[in-house]
Amino acid sequence: MDKIEPLPDHLFVSRFAIGDRVELWGKTYTVSSKTTLATGEPALVLQGEGKQFVIGASHLIKGERAS
């Protein structure tokens, strides 16, 4: 389990606006909303290629490339 760093994680997620496009794992997704996981970790709801999912900031930081 990754350590949650509240301030840096929130600052990282805050740079994304609803509708922004994000490239993860070679695929492009659209930010549909922002949320907070039960652990307190900030997260984004991403949508693309017929699926929608939530990704926490710690996982997003590892695999994200803004497009």
N, C-alpha and C positions, 0 to 999 in steps of 0.2 A: 504494500500500500504506500502511495506517495504521501509525503508530508504536505499538509495544506499550509500555505503561506497566505493568510487572509488579505493583507494589503496589496502585495505584488500581484496576486491572482485577480483581485477585483480590478486593479488598474489595468491589467492585461485584457480582461474581458471588456472593460469599459471602452476600449478603442474600437470595438465592433458596433456598428449600428444595425438596426433591423433592415434587412434587405441587402446587406453587404454579402459579397461572394467570398468564400473561403475555400482554398484547395487543401484537401487532406487525402493522403494515401493515393495521390494521382487523380483524384476525382474532385469536381467542383460542387460545393453545396452553398445554399443560401441561408443566412441567419434569419430564422423566423421569429425568435423571441429569446429573451434572457431569463434565467431562473437561478435558484440556489438549491443545491442538493441538500438532503437531510443532514449531511455532515457539516454543512455551512459553506461548502466549496461553491464558488460561483460557476455557472455553466451556461452554455448556449444550446438552443434547440436549433438543429440544422435540418434542412430539407433538400432533397435532391434525388434524382434517379428513382422516383417512386417510393422513397422511404423517408421517414422522419425519425430523428433520434436526438438524445441529449448527450452532450459531451462535457465533462468537467474541465475546468481550466488547466489542471495539471496534465491531462492527456492532450488537450488542445495545444499547449505550449510545446509539447514534444513533437507533434506532427503537423503543425499549421504552417501554411504559407498564404498570406493574403493575396488575392488576385484583383 
